[in-house]
Structures are given as C-alpha cells and as structure tokens.
Amino acid sequence: MKNKREWLVTGYDSTETIYEERYPLSAFSEKQMATFLQRLVCKFLTFEEIATHSRKRRNKENHSELEIRVEGDAQHYVVSVGSNPHFIAIAKEF
C-alpha cells in the first residue's frame, strides 16, 4: 500500500491533546493551513486578545499568539501557531 502525504493537525493545551485530525495534503495550501491554525487558536482567545494579537507588532519582543512559525526539510513541513493552547500541522507521508 502506497503511503499518502497528509496534514496531521494536533492541538495541545499544555501537554494534553485537545484536537487531532488528518487531512489530505491537497485540502490546504501552506498559507491556508497557517490561517486554519490561527482560527483554531482564536477559539481560546477573548475578543480583546484577538484584536491585540491581530495588530502589527511594533516590538519584536512582543510575542503574538497568532504568530505563524514554519520549519521543515525534505521529509516533512511543520506549521505551528499559539503558545497555550497551541496547534501544529505536520505535512508528511503517513
């Protein structure tokens, strides 16, 4: 059986898994996946926090809950958003 490339999306509240789902890689572009993760994080923020974290940062030390972090190599691609809770999407063969 041929392995399929998929997005594995996992959400954590501290060390507890609060969300886990797989999606076909074709379901989301990298940019769409980042936006999806931001939306998942927003479910746990107040309206005021969403407004605060949506504004452009003037101070680089001011960490944003909606900041998109990306890393990867030839084997997998990782997108993450948030701190607690936080959501991670890994694109790789499963």
C-alpha distances in whole Angstrom, upper triangle without the diagonal:
4,6,9,13,15,19,19,23,25,29,31,35,36,33,32,29,30,27,23,21,18,18,16,18,19,21,24,25,26,30,29,27,30,32,30,30,34,34,33,35,38,37,39,42,45,46,49,46,44,47,47,44,44,47,47,47,51,50,47,47,47,43,42,40,38,38,34,33,30,29,26,24,22,19,20,23,25,27,30,33,36,37,37,35,33,30,27,24,21,19,16,12,11
4,6,10,13,16,17,21,24,27,30,33,35,32,32,28,29,26,23,20,17,16,14,15,16,19,21,22,23,27,26,24,27,29,28,28,32,32,31,33,36,36,38,40,44,45,47,44,42,44,45,42,41,44,44,44,48,47,44,45,44,41,39,37,36,35,31,30,27,26,22,21,18,16,17,20,22,25,27,31,33,35,36,34,31,28,25,22,19,16,13,9,9
4,7,9,13,14,18,20,24,26,30,31,29,28,25,26,23,19,17,14,14,12,12,15,17,18,20,20,24,23,21,24,26,24,25,28,29,28,30,33,33,34,37,40,41,43,40,38,41,42,38,38,41,40,41,44,44,41,41,41,37,36,34,32,31,28,26,24,22,19,18,16,13,14,16,18,21,24,27,30,31,32,30,27,24,21,18,15,13,10,6,6
4,6,10,12,15,18,22,24,28,30,28,27,23,24,21,17,15,11,10,8,9,11,13,15,16,17,20,20,18,21,23,21,22,25,26,25,27,30,30,31,34,37,38,40,38,35,38,39,35,35,38,38,38,42,41,38,39,39,35,33,31,29,29,25,24,22,21,18,17,15,13,13,14,17,19,21,24,27,29,30,28,25,22,19,15,13,10,8,5,6
4,7,10,13,16,20,23,26,28,26,26,22,23,20,16,14,10,9,7,6,9,11,12,13,13,17,17,15,17,20,18,19,22,23,22,24,27,28,29,31,35,36,37,35,32,35,36,32,31,34,34,35,38,38,35,36,35,32,30,28,26,25,22,21,18,17,15,14,13,10,9,11,13,15,18,21,24,26,28,26,23,19,16,12,10,7,5,4,6
4,6,9,13,16,19,23,25,23,23,19,19,16,13,10,7,6,5,4,8,9,10,11,12,15,14,12,15,17,15,15,19,20,19,21,24,24,26,28,31,32,34,31,29,32,33,29,29,32,32,32,36,36,33,34,33,29,27,25,23,23,19,19,17,16,15,15,14,12,10,11,12,13,16,18,22,24,25,23,20,16,13,10,8,6,6,6,7
4,6,10,13,16,20,21,20,20,16,17,13,10,8,6,5,6,6,9,9,8,10,10,13,12,9,12,14,12,12,15,16,15,17,20,20,22,24,28,29,31,28,25,28,29,25,25,28,28,29,33,32,30,30,29,26,24,21,19,19,16,16,14,14,13,15,15,13,10,9,9,10,12,15,18,20,21,19,16,12,10,6,5,4,7,9,9
4,7,10,13,17,18,17,16,13,13,10,7,6,5,7,9,9,13,12,12,13,13,15,14,11,13,15,13,12,15,16,14,16,19,19,20,23,27,28,30,27,25,28,29,25,25,29,29,29,33,32,30,30,29,25,23,21,19,19,17,16,15,15,14,16,17,14,11,11,10,10,12,14,17,18,19,17,14,10,8,5,5,6,8,10,9
4,7,10,14,16,15,14,11,11,8,6,5,6,8,11,11,14,12,11,14,13,14,13,9,11,13,10,8,12,13,10,12,16,15,17,19,23,24,26,23,21,25,25,22,22,26,26,27,30,30,27,27,26,22,20,17,16,17,14,14,14,15,15,18,19,17,13,12,10,9,9,11,13,15,15,13,11,7,6,4,7,9,11,13,13
4,7,10,12,11,10,7,8,5,4,7,9,11,15,15,18,16,15,17,16,17,16,12,13,15,12,10,13,13,10,12,15,15,15,18,21,23,25,22,21,24,25,21,22,26,27,27,30,29,27,26,25,21,19,16,16,17,15,15,15,16,17,19,21,18,15,14,11,11,10,11,12,13,13,11,8,6,5,6,9,12,14,16,15
4,7,9,9,8,6,5,5,6,9,12,14,18,18,21,18,17,19,17,18,17,13,13,14,12,9,11,12,8,9,12,12,11,14,18,20,22,19,18,22,22,19,20,24,25,25,28,27,25,24,23,19,17,14,14,15,14,15,16,17,19,22,24,21,18,16,13,12,10,10,10,10,9,7,6,4,6,9,12,15,17,20,18
4,6,6,5,5,5,7,9,13,15,18,21,21,24,22,21,22,20,21,20,17,16,17,15,12,14,14,11,10,14,13,12,15,18,21,22,19,19,22,22,19,21,24,26,25,28,27,25,24,22,18,17,14,15,16,16,16,17,18,20,23,25,23,20,19,15,14,11,11,10,9,7,5,5,6,8,12,14,18,20,22,21
4,6,5,7,6,9,12,16,19,21,25,25,28,25,24,25,23,23,23,19,18,19,17,14,15,15,12,11,13,12,10,13,16,19,20,17,18,22,21,19,21,24,26,25,28,26,25,23,21,18,17,13,15,17,18,18,20,21,23,26,29,27,23,22,18,17,14,12,10,9,6,4,7,9,12,15,18,21,23,26,24
4,6,8,10,12,15,18,21,24,27,27,30,28,26,27,25,25,25,22,20,21,20,16,17,18,15,13,16,16,13,15,19,22,22,19,20,23,22,20,23,25,27,25,28,26,24,22,21,17,17,14,17,18,18,18,20,21,23,26,29,27,24,22,19,18,14,14,11,9,6,6,8,11,13,17,19,22,24,26,25
4,6,9,12,13,17,19,23,26,26,29,27,26,27,25,26,26,22,21,23,21,18,19,20,17,16,19,18,16,19,22,25,26,23,23,27,26,23,26,28,29,28,31,29,27,25,24,20,20,17,19,20,20,19,21,21,22,25,28,25,22,22,18,18,15,15,14,11,9,9,10,12,13,16,17,21,22,24,23
4,6,9,11,15,18,21,24,25,28,26,25,27,25,26,25,22,21,23,20,17,19,19,16,15,18,17,15,18,21,24,26,23,23,27,26,24,26,29,30,30,33,31,29,27,26,22,22,18,20,21,21,21,22,23,24,27,29,26,23,23,19,19,16,16,15,13,10,9,11,12,13,16,18,21,23,24,22
4,6,7,11,14,17,21,22,25,23,22,24,23,24,22,19,19,20,17,15,17,17,13,14,17,15,14,18,21,24,26,23,23,26,26,24,25,29,30,29,33,31,30,28,26,23,22,18,19,20,20,19,21,21,22,25,27,24,21,20,17,17,15,15,14,14,11,10,10,10,11,13,15,18,20,21,19
4,7,10,14,17,20,22,24,21,21,23,22,23,21,18,18,19,16,13,15,15,11,11,14,12,12,15,18,21,23,21,20,24,24,22,24,27,29,29,32,31,29,28,26,23,21,17,18,20,19,20,21,23,24,27,28,26,22,21,18,17,15,14,14,14,11,9,10,9,12,14,16,19,21,23,21
4,7,10,13,17,18,20,18,17,20,19,20,18,15,16,16,13,11,14,13,10,11,14,12,13,16,20,22,24,21,20,24,25,22,23,27,28,29,32,32,30,29,27,23,21,18,18,19,18,19,20,21,22,25,26,23,20,19,16,15,14,14,14,15,13,10,10,8,10,11,14,16,18,20,18
4,7,10,14,15,18,16,16,18,18,19,17,14,16,17,13,12,15,15,12,14,17,15,16,20,23,25,27,24,23,27,27,24,25,29,30,30,34,33,31,30,29,25,23,20,19,20,19,19,19,20,20,22,23,21,18,17,15,14,14,15,16,17,16,13,12,9,10,10,11,14,15,16,14
4,7,10,12,15,12,13,16,16,18,16,13,15,16,13,12,16,15,12,15,18,17,18,21,25,26,29,26,24,28,29,26,26,29,30,31,35,35,32,32,31,27,25,21,20,21,19,20,19,20,20,22,22,20,17,16,15,15,15,16,18,19,19,16,14,11,11,9,11,12,14,15,13
4,7,9,12,10,11,14,15,17,15,12,15,16,13,13,17,17,15,18,20,20,21,24,27,29,31,28,26,29,30,27,27,31,31,32,36,36,33,33,32,28,26,23,22,22,20,20,18,19,18,20,20,17,15,14,14,14,15,17,19,21,21,19,17,13,12,9,9,10,11,11,10
4,6,8,6,8,11,13,15,12,10,14,15,12,13,17,16,15,18,20,20,22,25,28,29,31,29,26,29,30,27,26,30,31,32,35,35,33,34,32,29,26,24,22,22,19,20,18,19,18,20,20,17,15,14,14,14,16,18,20,23,23,21,18,14,13,10,10,9,11,12,11
4,5,5,8,10,12,15,13,12,15,16,14,16,19,19,18,21,23,23,26,28,31,31,34,31,29,31,33,29,28,32,32,33,37,37,35,36,34,31,29,26,24,24,21,21,19,20,18,19,18,16,14,14,15,15,18,20,23,26,26,24,21,17,15,12,11,9,10,10,11
4,5,6,8,9,12,11,10,13,15,14,15,18,19,18,21,23,24,26,28,31,31,33,31,28,30,31,28,27,30,30,31,35,35,32,33,32,29,27,25,22,22,19,19,16,17,15,16,15,14,12,11,13,13,16,18,22,25,26,24,21,17,15,11,10,7,8,10,11
4,6,7,10,12,11,11,14,15,14,16,19,19,20,22,24,25,27,29,32,32,34,32,29,31,32,29,27,30,30,32,35,36,34,35,34,31,28,27,24,23,20,21,18,19,18,19,18,17,15,14,16,16,19,20,24,27,28,26,23,19,17,14,13,10,12,13,14
4,7,10,12,9,9,13,13,11,14,17,16,16,20,21,21,24,26,29,28,31,29,26,28,30,27,25,28,29,30,34,35,33,34,32,29,26,24,22,22,19,20,18,20,19,21,20,19,17,15,16,15,17,19,22,25,26,24,21,17,16,13,13,11,14,15,16
4,6,8,5,6,9,10,9,11,14,14,15,17,19,20,22,24,26,26,28,26,23,25,27,23,22,25,25,27,30,31,29,30,29,26,23,21,18,18,15,17,15,17,17,19,19,18,15,13,13,12,14,16,19,22,24,22,19,15,14,11,12,10,13,15,17
4,5,5,6,9,10,10,12,14,15,16,18,20,22,24,25,28,27,29,27,23,25,26,23,21,24,24,25,29,29,27,29,28,25,22,21,18,17,14,15,13,15,15,17,17,17,14,12,13,11,14,16,19,23,25,23,20,16,15,12,12,10,13,16,18
4,6,5,6,9,10,11,13,14,15,17,19,21,22,23,26,26,27,25,22,24,24,21,19,22,21,22,26,26,24,26,25,22,20,19,15,14,11,12,10,12,12,14,15,15,12,9,9,8,11,13,17,20,22,21,17,14,12,10,10,9,13,16,18
4,5,5,6,9,10,11,13,14,16,17,19,21,21,24,23,25,22,19,21,22,18,16,19,18,20,23,24,22,24,23,20,18,17,13,13,10,12,11,13,15,17,18,19,16,12,12,10,12,12,16,19,22,20,17,15,14,12,13,13,16,19,21
4,5,5,6,9,10,11,12,14,15,17,20,20,23,22,24,22,19,20,22,19,17,20,20,22,25,26,25,26,24,22,19,17,14,14,12,14,13,16,17,19,20,20,17,14,13,11,13,13,16,20,21,20,17,14,13,11,13,13,16,19,21
4,5,5,6,9,10,11,12,14,16,18,19,22,22,24,21,18,21,22,18,17,20,21,22,25,26,24,25,23,20,18,16,13,13,10,12,11,14,15,17,18,18,14,11,10,8,9,10,14,17,19,17,14,11,10,8,10,10,14,17,18
4,5,5,6,9,10,11,13,15,16,17,20,20,21,19,16,18,19,15,14,17,17,18,22,22,20,21,20,17,14,13,9,9,7,9,9,12,14,17,19,19,15,12,10,6,7,8,11,15,17,15,12,10,9,8,11,12,16,19,20
4,5,5,6,9,10,11,13,15,15,18,17,19,17,14,16,17,14,12,15,16,18,21,22,21,22,20,17,14,13,9,10,9,12,13,16,18,21,23,23,19,15,14,10,10,9,12,16,17,16,13,11,12,11,14,15,19,22,23
4,5,5,6,9,10,11,14,15,18,18,20,18,15,17,19,16,15,18,19,21,25,25,24,25,22,19,16,14,11,12,11,13,14,17,18,22,23,22,19,16,14,11,10,10,12,16,16,14,12,10,11,10,13,14,18,20,21
4,5,5,6,9,10,12,13,16,17,19,16,14,17,17,14,14,17,18,19,23,23,21,22,20,16,14,11,9,10,9,11,12,15,17,20,22,21,17,14,12,8,7,6,8,12,13,11,9,6,7,8,12,13,17,20,20
4,5,5,6,9,10,11,14,14,15,13,10,13,14,10,10,14,15,16,20,20,19,20,17,14,11,8,6,8,8,11,13,16,19,22,25,24,20,17,14,10,9,6,8,11,13,11,9,8,10,11,15,17,21,24,24
4,5,5,7,9,10,13,13,15,13,10,13,15,12,11,15,17,19,23,23,22,23,20,17,14,11,9,12,12,15,17,20,22,25,27,26,23,20,17,13,12,10,10,14,14,12,11,10,12,13,17,18,22,25,25
4,5,6,8,10,13,14,16,14,12,15,16,14,14,18,20,21,25,25,24,23,21,18,15,11,10,13,13,15,17,20,21,25,27,25,22,19,16,13,11,9,9,12,12,9,9,7,10,12,15,18,21,23,23
4,5,6,7,11,12,14,11,9,13,14,11,12,16,18,18,22,22,21,20,17,14,11,8,7,10,11,13,16,19,21,25,27,26,22,20,16,13,10,7,6,9,9,7,7,7,11,13,16,19,22,25,25
4,5,5,8,9,11,9,7,10,12,10,10,14,17,17,21,22,21,21,18,15,12,9,8,12,13,16,19,22,25,28,30,29,26,23,20,16,14,10,9,12,11,10,10,11,14,16,20,22,26,28,28
4,6,8,10,13,11,9,13,15,13,14,18,20,21,25,25,25,24,21,18,15,12,12,15,16,19,21,24,27,30,32,31,27,24,21,18,15,13,11,13,12,10,11,12,15,17,21,23,26,29,28
4,7,10,12,10,9,13,14,13,14,18,20,21,24,24,23,22,19,16,14,10,11,15,16,19,21,24,27,30,33,31,28,25,22,19,15,12,10,11,9,8,10,11,15,18,21,24,27,30,29
4,7,8,6,6,10,10,10,12,15,17,18,21,21,21,20,17,15,12,9,10,14,16,19,22,25,28,31,34,33,29,26,23,20,16,13,10,12,10,10,12,14,17,20,23,26,29,32,32
4,5,5,6,9,10,11,12,15,18,19,21,22,23,22,18,17,14,12,13,16,19,22,25,28,31,35,38,37,33,30,26,23,20,16,14,15,14,13,15,17,21,23,27,30,33,36,35
4,5,5,6,9,10,11,13,16,18,20,21,23,22,18,18,15,13,13,17,19,23,26,29,32,36,38,38,34,31,28,24,21,18,16,17,17,16,18,19,23,24,28,31,34,37,37
4,5,5,6,9,10,11,15,15,18,19,20,20,16,16,13,12,13,16,20,23,26,29,33,36,39,39,35,32,28,25,22,18,16,17,17,17,19,20,24,26,30,32,36,39,39
4,5,5,6,8,10,13,14,16,17,18,17,13,12,10,9,10,13,16,19,23,26,29,33,36,35,32,28,25,21,18,15,12,13,13,14,15,17,20,23,26,29,32,36,36
4,5,5,6,9,12,13,16,17,18,18,14,13,10,9,8,12,15,18,21,24,28,31,34,33,30,26,23,20,17,13,12,14,14,14,15,16,19,21,25,27,30,34,34
4,6,5,7,10,12,15,16,18,18,14,14,11,11,10,13,16,20,23,26,30,33,36,36,32,29,26,22,20,16,15,17,18,18,18,19,22,24,27,29,33,36,37
4,6,6,9,9,12,13,14,15,11,11,8,9,10,12,15,18,22,25,29,32,35,35,32,28,25,22,19,15,14,15,16,17,17,19,22,24,27,30,33,37,37
4,6,8,8,12,12,13,13,10,9,5,6,6,8,12,15,18,22,25,29,32,32,28,25,22,18,15,12,10,12,14,14,14,16,18,20,24,26,30,33,34
4,7,9,12,14,14,15,12,11,8,9,7,9,12,15,18,22,25,29,31,32,28,24,22,18,16,13,13,15,17,17,16,17,19,21,24,26,29,33,34
4,6,9,11,13,14,11,12,9,11,10,11,14,17,20,24,27,30,33,34,30,27,24,21,19,16,15,17,19,20,19,20,22,24,27,28,32,36,37
4,6,9,10,13,10,11,9,12,11,10,13,16,19,22,25,29,32,33,29,26,23,20,19,16,16,18,21,21,20,21,23,24,26,28,32,35,37
4,6,7,9,7,8,8,11,11,10,13,15,18,21,25,28,31,32,29,26,23,20,18,16,15,17,20,21,20,21,22,24,27,28,32,35,37
4,6,9,8,11,11,15,15,14,17,18,21,24,28,31,34,35,32,29,26,23,22,19,19,20,22,24,23,25,26,27,30,32,35,39,40
4,5,5,9,10,14,15,13,16,17,20,23,27,30,33,34,31,28,25,23,21,19,18,18,21,23,22,24,25,27,29,31,34,38,40
4,5,7,10,13,14,11,14,14,17,19,23,26,30,31,28,25,22,20,18,17,16,16,20,21,20,22,22,24,26,28,31,35,36
4,6,9,13,14,12,15,15,18,20,24,27,31,31,29,26,23,21,18,16,15,15,18,20,19,21,22,25,26,29,32,35,37
4,6,10,12,10,14,15,18,21,25,28,31,32,29,26,23,20,17,15,13,13,16,18,17,19,21,24,26,28,32,35,36
4,7,9,8,11,12,15,18,22,25,29,29,26,22,19,16,14,11,10,9,12,14,13,16,17,20,22,25,28,32,33
4,5,5,9,11,15,18,21,25,28,28,25,21,18,15,12,9,8,9,12,13,12,14,16,18,21,24,27,30,31
4,6,9,11,14,17,21,25,28,27,24,20,17,14,10,7,5,6,9,9,9,11,13,16,19,22,25,28,29
4,6,9,13,16,19,23,26,26,22,19,15,12,9,6,6,9,11,11,10,10,12,14,18,20,23,27,28
4,6,10,13,17,20,24,24,20,17,14,10,8,6,7,10,13,13,11,11,12,14,17,19,22,26,27
4,7,10,13,17,20,20,17,13,10,7,6,5,8,11,14,14,11,10,10,11,13,15,19,22,24
4,7,10,14,17,17,14,11,8,6,5,6,9,11,14,15,11,11,9,11,12,14,17,21,22
4,7,11,14,14,11,8,6,5,7,9,12,14,17,17,14,12,10,10,10,11,14,18,20
4,7,11,11,9,6,5,7,9,12,15,16,19,19,16,14,11,11,10,11,13,16,19
4,7,8,6,4,6,9,11,15,18,19,22,22,18,16,12,11,9,9,10,14,16
4,5,6,6,9,12,15,19,22,23,25,25,21,19,16,14,11,11,10,13,16
4,6,8,11,15,18,21,25,26,28,28,24,22,18,16,12,11,9,11,15
4,7,10,14,17,21,24,25,27,26,23,20,16,14,10,9,7,8,11
4,7,10,13,17,20,21,23,23,19,16,12,10,7,6,5,8,11
4,7,10,14,17,19,21,20,17,14,10,8,6,5,7,11,13
4,7,10,14,15,18,17,13,11,7,6,5,6,9,13,14
4,7,11,13,15,15,11,8,6,5,7,9,12,16,17
4,7,9,12,11,7,6,4,6,9,12,15,18,19
4,7,9,9,6,6,7,9,12,15,18,22,22
4,6,6,4,6,9,12,15,18,21,25,25
4,5,5,8,11,14,17,20,23,26,26
3,5,9,12,15,18,22,24,27,27
4,7,10,14,17,20,23,26,25
4,7,10,13,17,20,23,22
4,7,10,13,16,19,19
4,7,10,13,16,16
4,7,10,13,13
4,6,10,10
4,7,9
4,6
4
